Amino acid sequence: MCKHYSIIFIESYCMTRSELILLIKKQSSGLDSKEVEIAIELFFNEIVAGLTSGSRVELRGFGSFSIKSRGPRIARNPRTGENVKIGSRLLPFFKAGKELNNLINS
């Protein structure tokens, strides 16, 4: 169906950065841990840099990261029960691409 991704079955859906480095290192002959670590660090730094500058970061076929604005609201403190005003804030948002959606829903 999708020729861009090799499906990897991972025992746990929650993965630390070091686990990701080990997984990529296992699948990439010729790369050592430091090279994989640098590549992953650069990848995440570019996404963060794009979002903090207000840009949208798109990974074709996978999805896009963007920033959404959440308006001010009134919340409730669970300990005291009193109302608390929360100001507006910016939140990161991920939207899956068409190919990823097709993989998930097949």
FENWOGI-V695216 format. One line per field, one symbol per residue. ss: DSSP state (a for helix, b for strand, c for the rest). psi: psi as a letter, one per 40 degrees, with the letter a starting at -180 (. if undefined). burial: 1 if it has 24 or more other ideal C-beta (glycine too) atoms within 12 Angstrom, else 0. A space follows every 10 residues. Layout:
ss=???
psi=???
burial=???
This chain:
ss=cccccccccc ccccccaaaa aaaaaaaccc ccaaaaaaaa aaaaaaaaaa aaccccbbbc ccbbbbbbbb ccbbbbcccc ccbbbbccbb bbbbbbcaaa aaaacc
psi=dhedhhhhhh dhehhidddd ddddddehie hidddddddd dddddddddd ddeeihhhhh edaihihihh iiihihhddd eiihhhiiih iihhhiiddd dddde.
burial=0000000000 0000000001 1001000000 0000010001 0000001000 1000001000 0101100000 0000000000 0000000000 0000000000 000000
